[in-house]
Amino acid sequence: MTFKVKDHYFKKAKQENYLARSIYKLKEIDDKFNVLSKGDNVLDLGYFPGSWVQYTCEKVGEKGQVVGIDIKPVNKKLTNIKNVVLLESDYLEFSDWKSLTPDGKFDVVLSDMAPNTTGIKDVDQARSLGLIEKIIYELPVFLKDEGSLVFKIFDSNDAQMEIRNLRKIFKQVKIFRPDSTRSVSKEIFVICKEYNA
Ligand SMILES: C[S@@+](CC[C@H](N)C(=O)[O-])C[C@H]1O[C@@H](n2cnc3c(N)ncnc32)[C@H](O)[C@@H]1O
């Protein structure tokens, strides 16, 4: 698949010194749904290269903190930011939440994780769902009561069923496709607020 790789958002991100065009997806989500606040403790799953970290650190301010986890080696371009902790780890293997915050819990959990795609629709959808299922299973461990969860998922019938189930544990659940998402992409974002732990 050849994209117009250097599209409008790619160029805009370069000009504004953001590490990826994905920044504009989170910005659109945050402008519309008010997910991030000053002082929040945020977990960013699949943070690399780190445009969401750049945006989130600014939003939560010095009293907040952002923890980023990615399989890829830590991005040194981000290590000068004060309120950020970055880990090289596979989320599917990670369990030591208590080492990251005093109570092991976050106000906001973000996931822009994307599995390695095969081009086989069913396989890619199932892998994407697998990442999200682990997050949902672990919410009681790492999301504070009344906290928010924002995640990306490849749309499918199974994904929609999972999203319906989320309505039982969050007061608000919205599906959103940012303008900055590439038109060929099957991804959607799910914004869940007011977790009932
Ligand atoms: C689309 S990129 C994230 C871009 C990021 N939000 C930004 O703004 O720069 C998706 C990331 O998810 C990571 N990822 C995929 N599966 C993962 C897993 N099991 N554990 C941790 N990271 C994972 C990939 O390594 C990749 O860096």
The ligand as a Gaussian input file, in Angstrom:
#p B3LYP/6-31G(d) Opt

LIG

0 1
 C        1.009000       3.833000      16.015000
 S        2.394000       3.568000      17.043000
 C        2.109000       4.717000      18.353000
 C        2.374000       6.152000      18.004000
 C        2.350000       7.045000      19.225000
 N        1.009000       7.176000      19.777000
 C        2.869000       8.428000      18.940000
 O        2.107000       9.369000      19.081000
 O        4.040000       8.585000      18.617000
 C        1.990000       2.033000      17.780000
 C        3.040000       1.513000      18.745000
 O        2.489000       0.387000      19.455000
 C        3.591000      -0.416000      19.844000
 N        3.119000      -1.743000      20.286000
 C        2.453000      -2.669000      19.566000
 N        2.239000      -3.762000      20.304000
 C        2.766000      -3.516000      21.530000
 C        2.860000      -4.264000      22.748000
 N        2.384000      -5.516000      22.842000
 N        3.466000      -3.700000      23.810000
 C        3.980000      -2.453000      23.737000
 N        3.935000      -1.703000      22.610000
 C        3.329000      -2.215000      21.521000
 C        4.455000      -0.443000      18.590000
 O        5.786000      -0.824000      18.911000
 C        4.335000       1.000000      18.077000
 O        5.428000       1.779000      18.463000

